[in-house]
Amino acid sequence: MAKKSSERVPSESDQAVFERRLAEAVELHNEGLGGISDAVWKANRVFETLRKDFPDQPIADAFHGSIMSLIARDESNPMIRFQWAKRGLKLLDEAVASAPSDNRIRLLRGNIAYRLPEQFFHRTETVIEDYLFLIDGELRNPGSISKDTYEKLIFELGEAYHRIDRRPEAELCWSRLLKLTTDPKYLPLIEQKMSSANDD
């Protein structure tokens, strides 16, 4: 009979049990991120249980907050969508407060805040805070995040600055990315952004 994921292998420490169960839950999270709604709800239940069993693990809180944002993404009722998104943000904020130097938590919160409409949630400053933290960390400790992630962060940081009319900072980000990247997808995107910024 298959072993339940909550059962412990005799030689495993509590932290090892947590890491194993977290990895299984994150797989569901990533399936949900890819658009599989059943995985989102399953992940929600798995993270609820994981957080009850291991209450002092900010990374589990952060991933559960991310799952709540995915529930909001898939919800058609605007009020319910807003409530799930707010619950998810609250968990993510608490996770960052508990573990402010954790790259995974910062990346989760920054990515979610980036996708939220500014006029309803006013979280663009959160995007800027988290992305600057991650970019600064990569400059201090090269290899702390992947090259693809680093370039995506710089592009989206420019977008975040542009959203709140901080155009010089936005253009600085995009100019820096043009010098840095070899990814052809960014050139037309940045040209379009620069052009629209000058037209505004």
N, C-alpha and C positions, 0 to 999 in steps of 0.2 A: 504493500500500500504506500502511496506517495506521502512523504513527510510534509506536514503543514509548515508554512513559512514561519509561523509563530513559535514552533517548537525549537528547542535549543539542542545543538550538538554538544555532547558533554564537555568537550575541551574549549568551547567558545566562551569568550568573555562577554559581558553585557554590551560593550562597545562593538564587538565583532557582530553580535546578533543584530544590534541596531543598524550597522553599516550594511549588512546583508539584506535586511528587510527594507531599508531605505532604497537600496539599488533596485529591488523589485518594484517598489512603489514609483520610483523615478521612471522606470520603463513605461509604466502605465501613463504617467504624466506626459512623457514624450509622445506616446501614441495619441493622447488627447490633443496635444499641441499640433499634431499633424492632421487633426480634424475628425478623429474617431470619437463620437460623443459618448458611446458606451464606456469607453476607457476613462473618460472624464469622471463619470459618476462612480465607476468602480474605484478609481484612484481617490476620489473624495472619501469613500468608506475606508479604504486602506490607510489613508493618512490620518483619519479620525482615530482609528485604533492604534496606529503607531504613536501618535502624540499622547494618547492616554497611557500607553505602556512606557514611553520615554518622554516625560514632560519637560525636560530641560535640554532640548535639542533644537536650537534656533533654525537649523537647516530644514528640519521637518516642518516647522511652522511656516518657513518661507515657501517651500514647495506646496504646502496646503493652501497658502494664500494665492499662489499662482493657479492652482486648480480651481479655486473659487472664481478667479478672473476668467477662466475658460468656461465655467458654468454660466457666468454673465455673458460671455461672447455668444453662447448658443441659445440664450433665453430670448424669447420674442416679446415678452411683456416688459416695457421700459422700466417700470417701477421695481419689478423683481430683479431685472438686470442690474439696475443701479445699486440695490441692496447687496447683491452678491459681490459686485465690484468693490463696494465700500468695505465689506467684511474681509475680502482678500487683501486690500490695501492695509487695513488695520493689522492683520497678521504679519504682513511684510514689514511694516514700520516697526513692529515689536521685535521682529527677527533682526533687523538692522541695528536697533538700539541694543540688543543683547550681544550681537557679534558684528560690530561695525567694520571689522577688517576682513570679513569673509567675502572673497570675490564672487562665489556662487550666489550668495544672498543678494549682493549689490547688483549682479547681472540680472537676476530674476526680477527684482523690484524695478530696476531701470527699464528693462524691456517691457514690463507691464505698464508702467507709468507712460512710456513712450506711445503706447497704442491707445491710450485713453484720450478722449476729446478734452482739450484744455478748457473749453467753455463750461463744461459740467464738473470737472474734477480738479482743475487747477493744480496739476501735478507736473508741469513741465520743469519747474525748478527742481523737483525730485530727480527727473531724468538727468538734468545737468549735474547735480550733485553726485549721483551714482556713476555716471559715465566719466566725469572728471576724475573721480577716485580710481576707477579702473584704468583709465589712460595713464594717469600719473604713476600708478603701480607698475604698469608695463614699462614705462620709461625708466623707473628706478630699478626694476628687476625684469629685464627682458626674458620673454618666454613664459611670463605668468599667465598670459592669455594667448590664444592662437592668433596668427597673422590675420586670418579672415575676420575673426571677432574684433580685433583691434581696428581694422579698416572700417568695419560696419559701425563701430562705436563712434569713430570720428565723423563719418557721414551723418549719422543720426543725431550726434551732438550739434552739428551744423543746422540740421532740421529743427531741433529743439530751440536753438537760439533764434532762428528765423521766425518760429511761431510766436515768440514774445517780442518781436521787433528789435532784437539785438543783432542787427545785420552785420556790423563789422566783425563780431565774433563768429557769426555763421560763415561769412566769406573766408575768414582766417582758417576755419576748420576745413572747408572745401579746398582751398588753395593748398593747404598742407597735405591733404589726401591725394591731390593730383600729383604732387612731387613724390609721394610715397608708394602709391599703388601701381601694380602691373595688371590689375583686373580691368578688362575692357568695359565692364558694365558701368563703371563709375563715371567715365568721361562724359557720355551723353546726359546722365543724370545730373552731374554737377553743372554742365553747360546750361541745362534747362533751369536749374535752381538759380544760377547766377543771373541768367537772363530775366527770370520772373522777379528776382529781387530788385534788379535795376529798373524794371517796368513799373513796380509798385509806387 
